[in-house]
Structures are given as C-alpha cells and as structure tokens.
Amino acid sequence: MRLKLKKLGCYLIIIILLPYVITVFLNGPSITAYSHVDSTSVKVKSGEKEADMPIEEYCIGVLAKEIPASYEKEALKAQAVLVRTEVYRKIRESGKDTVLEEGFWTQKQMEDAWGARFARYYSKLEDAWKSTEGMVLLYGEELALTPFFRLSNGCTRDGKEVLGSDAYPYLKIVDCPYDIEEKRQIQTVMAEDMDAEVTQTDTAGYVLSVRVGEENISGEEFRSEHNLASGCFTLQRYNGQIRITTRGEGHGLGMSQYSADQMAKEGETYDAILQYFYEGTELKEVAEILLDVE
C-alpha cells in the first residue's frame, strides 16, 4: 500500500511539472536577463582595503550617504537609478576589474546616523533599489553620465559649459523654483582677507574661474579649498575679511535632489523626474553587461 502511494505521488509530481518542463525545453527559462544584474559582486575600495561586495549592498550604502533617507519614495527611486547607472558606466569603461571608490555607508554607519529610524530608513532605500531593479539611464546606446547634487541656485547648469564637451546634450539648464525657497539656499562664511576675485561664471551663475593673487584656479577648486556649500558664490571684502556668499548646495550639474523630492511630493514619478533633469535619455533594463566586459 505504501509503495502504491509513493508511485502515485511521483506520477502527480510529473503531471504537475510536465507543462513547465516542456515550456522550458521549447522556449528556455522565463527569466529576464536583468533579474540577476543587481546580485552581481563588484570590487569596492574602503579606506586602504579592497573587497568584493554585492552591488545591491554597495549601492544602498551609496544611497544612504548621498541622499536623505527621509525623502519621498519617488525621489529615492530616481537616485537609485542614477547610482546604478554610474556604477555600470564605470564598469563598462574600465572592465570587470574596476575598483569602485565612491564613498558609501556601512550598516553600522547608518545605525549611528539614523538611530531608532534605522530599520525604517534602510527599508525605504532597499525598496527604492529593488523597485527599480536593473533600470539605468541610456542616451542612445551609451550609459548616461548622471551627476547629481543637493540644492541648486534656482536652476541647473549646462553640461557643455561645465565639462567643455558636446557629448552630454541631456545635461541642460532647467529651472528649479522649489530650490529658491529652501532655507539653506543662501549661506555666508567669512575667510581671511586675500587678493581674490571671481573672473568667470557660467550661464547659470556658477563660478568657473577665480583669480587668487597671480594664480587662476577653477571655481570648484576654490570651493573645495574653502569648504564652501556651493559652486555658486560671490566674494566681498568686509571688516578686513572676505565674506563669501553661496547659493545652493553642490556643483549644480544634473539632478537637484531637493527639487526631485519636492516634485515627488507633488505626485511626479521617478521616471518623470529623471526625464526632467536628463531630457532625451531613456530608462531601460540593463543587460548583464558585466558578462560582456573584458
């Protein structure tokens, strides 16, 4: 009796699985190519050490470091696509042995930064990553350059002016009216008196060149040396010092994260947000390009 029941069970399993087996034989497994992409491991440099990490773990760490986890879901999803695109763009350019050096937060750093909100915030970032699985921005057949920053001076910058190349026509000046209203829009710092003046700005008002004494340096270099919030700034002598007034936060090229968050609050989806800041690009499911890279 027991043997008969065992045989009957085997027959039932075969009957249930037979349609699937035939389908796989004829058409192959019904698994899309991109479904495994975000499970790939990459080489990551942290401090002086290099190690292999799953792309998902690494990129969620980048998200945690680069954008407030309190932001709206659609803004976080837009950021996830930008991070994924940049990672694969670097791998495409440099090959499988690419070592990613973009700073990221470990879970310990997230716990330290978020405290009791850790579980909720991590879940939001994980959801943003998984719900955009495999999605990247392409311009033509190439992975797009996807810079981003926290807050503009009221508009983004032109890619040709900033990068000196026609290769990024999707990096255009777009208005960011939400940014003007943000409380961190204007910040002021005082520096020691120096012989310095802004000598060139771009169309959006960001500094391209500064004369310091007899030397000319870029606006971003001056910004870095003086730890300024933004690449949009003015210099003014005041009481024996230099008053530096900045507008916005960051370099101003690509997507304004603050505007993206405000657009999300107004009901815009992540794909609409990305199209606004990177007009002419397309959202596509990335193939397993690691397998194609030498």
C-alpha positions as CSV (number, residue, x, y, z in Angstrom):
1,M,0.0,0.0,0.0
2,R,2.8,2.4,1.0
3,L,4.6,1.6,-2.3
4,K,1.5,2.3,-4.3
5,L,1.0,5.7,-2.6
6,K,4.7,6.6,-3.3
7,K,4.3,5.7,-7.0
8,L,1.0,7.8,-7.1
9,G,2.8,10.8,-5.6
10,C,5.6,10.5,-8.2
11,Y,3.0,10.4,-11.0
12,L,1.3,13.5,-9.7
13,I,4.6,15.5,-9.5
14,I,5.4,14.5,-13.1
15,I,1.9,15.6,-14.3
16,I,2.2,19.0,-12.4
17,L,5.7,19.7,-13.7
18,L,5.3,18.4,-17.2
19,P,3.9,21.6,-18.8
20,Y,6.7,23.7,-17.2
21,V,9.4,21.2,-18.4
22,I,8.0,21.3,-22.0
23,T,7.9,25.2,-21.9
24,V,11.5,25.4,-20.7
25,F,12.6,22.9,-23.4
26,L,10.9,24.9,-26.1
27,N,11.4,28.5,-25.0
28,G,14.1,28.5,-22.3
29,P,13.6,29.6,-18.7
30,S,11.2,32.6,-18.4
31,I,13.8,34.7,-16.5
32,T,14.7,38.2,-17.9
33,A,18.3,39.0,-18.3
34,Y,18.2,41.9,-15.9
35,S,16.8,39.9,-12.9
36,H,20.3,38.9,-11.8
37,V,22.2,42.1,-12.5
38,D,21.8,43.6,-9.1
39,S,23.1,40.4,-7.4
40,T,26.5,40.8,-9.1
41,S,29.5,41.4,-6.9
42,V,31.9,44.3,-7.5
43,K,35.3,45.4,-6.2
44,V,35.0,48.2,-3.7
45,K,37.7,50.2,-2.0
46,S,37.1,51.4,1.6
47,G,40.0,53.1,3.2
48,E,43.1,51.2,2.2
49,K,41.2,47.9,1.7
50,E,39.6,46.3,-1.3
51,A,36.9,43.8,-1.1
52,D,34.1,42.2,-3.2
53,M,30.6,43.3,-2.3
54,P,27.2,42.7,-3.8
55,I,26.2,45.6,-6.0
56,E,22.9,46.0,-4.0
57,E,24.7,46.3,-0.7
58,Y,27.2,48.7,-2.0
59,C,24.7,50.9,-3.9
60,I,22.3,51.1,-0.9
61,G,25.3,52.3,1.1
62,V,25.9,55.0,-1.6
63,L,22.3,56.0,-1.4
64,A,22.4,56.3,2.4
65,K,25.4,58.6,2.2
66,E,24.3,60.7,-0.8
67,I,20.6,61.5,-0.2
68,P,18.5,62.0,2.9
69,A,16.5,58.8,3.5
70,S,13.6,60.9,4.7
71,Y,13.0,62.0,1.1
72,E,9.9,60.8,-0.8
73,K,9.9,57.3,-2.3
74,E,9.9,58.5,-6.0
75,A,12.9,60.8,-5.3
76,L,14.8,57.9,-3.8
77,K,14.0,55.7,-6.8
78,A,15.3,58.4,-9.1
79,Q,18.5,58.5,-7.1
80,A,18.8,54.7,-7.2
81,V,18.7,54.7,-11.0
82,L,21.4,57.4,-11.1
83,V,23.7,55.4,-8.7
84,R,23.1,52.2,-10.7
85,T,23.8,53.9,-14.0
86,E,27.1,55.4,-12.7
87,V,28.3,52.1,-11.3
88,Y,27.7,50.3,-14.6
89,R,29.1,53.1,-16.6
90,K,32.4,52.9,-14.7
91,I,32.4,49.1,-15.1
92,R,31.7,49.4,-18.8
93,E,34.6,51.9,-19.2
94,S,37.2,50.1,-17.1
95,G,36.3,46.5,-17.2
96,K,35.4,43.8,-14.7
97,D,38.4,44.6,-12.5
98,T,37.1,48.2,-11.9
99,V,37.5,49.2,-8.2
100,L,34.7,51.4,-7.1
101,E,35.9,54.2,-4.8
102,E,32.7,56.2,-4.3
103,G,32.1,56.7,-0.6
104,F,29.3,54.7,1.0
105,W,27.9,54.0,4.4
106,T,28.1,50.6,6.1
107,Q,25.1,49.4,8.1
108,K,27.0,50.4,11.2
109,Q,27.3,54.0,9.9
110,M,23.6,54.0,9.0
111,E,22.7,52.9,12.5
112,D,24.9,55.6,14.0
113,A,23.4,58.3,11.7
114,W,19.8,57.3,12.0
115,G,19.5,55.8,15.4
116,A,16.0,54.5,16.1
117,R,15.0,55.3,12.5
118,F,17.5,52.8,11.0
119,A,15.0,50.0,10.2
120,R,12.5,52.3,8.6
121,Y,15.1,54.3,6.6
122,Y,17.0,51.2,5.4
123,S,13.8,49.6,4.3
124,K,13.0,52.7,2.2
125,L,16.3,52.7,0.5
126,E,16.2,48.9,-0.1
127,D,12.7,49.3,-1.6
128,A,13.9,52.1,-3.9
129,W,16.7,49.9,-5.1
130,K,14.6,46.7,-5.6
131,S,11.6,48.5,-7.2
132,T,13.9,49.9,-9.9
133,E,15.8,46.7,-10.3
134,G,18.0,46.7,-13.4
135,M,16.9,50.2,-14.5
136,V,19.5,52.6,-15.9
137,L,19.6,55.8,-18.0
138,L,20.8,55.5,-21.5
139,Y,21.5,58.2,-24.1
140,G,21.4,56.4,-27.5
141,E,23.3,53.2,-26.9
142,E,25.5,54.5,-24.1
143,L,25.0,54.7,-20.4
144,A,24.4,58.3,-19.5
145,L,26.6,60.5,-17.2
146,T,24.4,61.0,-14.2
147,P,25.7,63.8,-11.9
148,F,23.5,65.0,-9.0
149,F,23.7,67.4,-6.1
150,R,21.7,68.6,-3.2
151,L,20.3,72.0,-4.0
152,S,20.6,74.4,-6.9
153,N,20.8,78.2,-7.0
154,G,17.4,78.2,-8.8
155,C,18.5,76.3,-12.0
156,T,20.9,73.6,-13.1
157,R,24.0,74.0,-15.2
158,D,24.7,73.4,-18.9
159,G,26.9,70.3,-19.4
160,K,28.8,71.8,-22.3
161,E,29.9,74.9,-20.3
162,V,30.9,72.8,-17.2
163,L,32.5,69.8,-19.0
164,G,33.7,71.5,-22.2
165,S,32.2,68.8,-24.4
166,D,29.2,68.3,-26.6
167,A,28.9,64.7,-25.5
168,Y,26.3,65.3,-22.9
169,P,23.4,67.2,-24.5
170,Y,21.0,65.9,-21.9
171,L,22.7,67.9,-19.2
172,K,20.9,71.2,-19.8
173,I,19.8,74.2,-17.8
174,V,16.4,73.5,-16.2
175,D,14.6,75.7,-13.7
176,C,14.4,74.6,-10.1
177,P,11.9,77.0,-8.5
178,Y,11.5,74.9,-5.4
179,D,15.2,75.3,-4.5
180,I,14.9,79.1,-4.2
181,E,12.5,78.7,-1.2
182,E,14.7,76.3,0.7
183,K,16.2,77.7,4.0
184,R,19.7,76.6,3.1
185,Q,19.5,78.5,-0.3
186,I,21.8,81.3,0.9
187,Q,24.8,80.7,3.2
188,T,27.6,83.0,4.3
189,V,31.1,82.2,5.6
190,M,34.0,84.5,6.5
191,A,37.6,83.9,5.3
192,E,40.9,85.6,5.9
193,D,41.5,88.6,3.7
194,M,43.0,87.7,0.3
195,D,43.6,89.2,-3.1
196,A,40.9,87.3,-4.9
197,E,38.1,87.9,-7.4
198,V,35.7,85.9,-9.4
199,T,36.8,86.2,-13.1
200,Q,34.3,83.9,-14.9
201,T,30.9,82.4,-14.3
202,D,28.7,80.3,-16.5
203,T,25.2,81.0,-17.7
204,A,23.6,79.6,-14.6
205,G,25.8,81.8,-12.3
206,Y,28.2,79.2,-11.1
207,V,31.9,80.2,-10.8
208,L,34.2,78.8,-13.5
209,S,37.4,80.7,-12.6
210,V,38.8,82.7,-9.6
211,R,42.0,84.8,-9.6
212,V,43.9,84.3,-6.3
213,G,46.9,86.6,-6.3
214,E,48.6,85.9,-9.7
215,E,47.1,82.4,-10.0
216,N,43.9,81.4,-11.7
217,I,42.1,78.4,-10.3
218,S,38.7,76.8,-11.1
219,G,35.6,77.6,-9.1
220,E,35.4,74.1,-7.9
221,E,39.0,74.2,-6.6
222,F,38.3,77.4,-4.7
223,R,35.1,75.9,-3.3
224,S,37.0,72.8,-2.1
225,E,39.8,74.8,-0.5
226,H,37.4,76.9,1.5
227,N,34.8,74.2,2.1
228,L,32.0,76.1,0.5
229,A,28.5,74.7,0.3
230,S,28.1,75.6,-3.4
231,G,30.0,76.3,-6.6
232,C,27.8,79.4,-7.0
233,F,29.4,82.1,-4.8
234,T,30.4,85.8,-4.6
235,L,33.3,87.4,-2.8
236,Q,33.2,90.7,-0.9
237,R,35.6,92.4,1.4
238,Y,34.1,93.2,4.8
239,N,35.8,94.4,8.0
240,G,39.3,93.1,7.0
241,Q,38.0,89.8,5.9
242,I,36.4,88.2,2.8
243,R,32.7,87.4,3.0
244,I,31.8,84.5,0.8
245,T,28.1,84.2,0.0
246,T,27.0,80.9,-1.6
247,R,23.7,79.9,-3.2
248,G,22.5,76.3,-3.2
249,E,24.5,73.2,-2.2
250,G,26.8,71.3,-4.5
251,H,28.1,71.7,-8.0
252,G,24.8,72.3,-9.8
253,L,25.1,69.8,-12.6
254,G,22.4,67.2,-13.2
255,M,19.6,66.4,-10.8
256,S,18.8,68.6,-7.8
257,Q,17.8,66.2,-5.1
258,Y,15.8,68.8,-3.2
259,S,13.8,69.6,-6.4
260,A,13.3,65.9,-7.0
261,D,11.9,65.4,-3.5
262,Q,9.5,68.4,-4.0
263,M,8.4,67.1,-7.4
264,A,7.7,63.7,-5.8
265,K,5.6,65.4,-3.1
266,E,3.6,66.9,-6.0
267,G,2.9,63.4,-7.4
268,E,5.6,63.1,-10.0
269,T,7.0,59.6,-10.6
270,Y,10.7,58.8,-10.7
271,D,10.8,58.4,-14.5
272,A,9.2,61.8,-14.9
273,I,11.7,63.3,-12.5
274,L,14.6,61.8,-14.4
275,Q,13.3,62.9,-17.8
276,Y,13.0,66.5,-16.4
277,F,16.7,66.6,-15.4
278,Y,18.2,64.4,-18.1
279,E,16.0,65.3,-21.1
280,G,16.5,62.9,-24.1
281,T,17.7,59.9,-22.1
282,E,15.8,56.7,-21.8
283,L,15.1,54.4,-18.9
284,K,16.0,50.8,-19.9
285,E,16.6,47.5,-18.3
286,V,20.4,46.9,-18.3
287,A,21.6,43.6,-19.7
288,E,24.1,41.6,-17.7
289,I,26.8,43.8,-19.1
290,L,29.4,42.5,-16.6
291,L,29.4,39.4,-18.7
292,D,30.3,41.4,-21.8
293,V,33.1,43.4,-20.2
294,E,36.7,42.2,-20.7
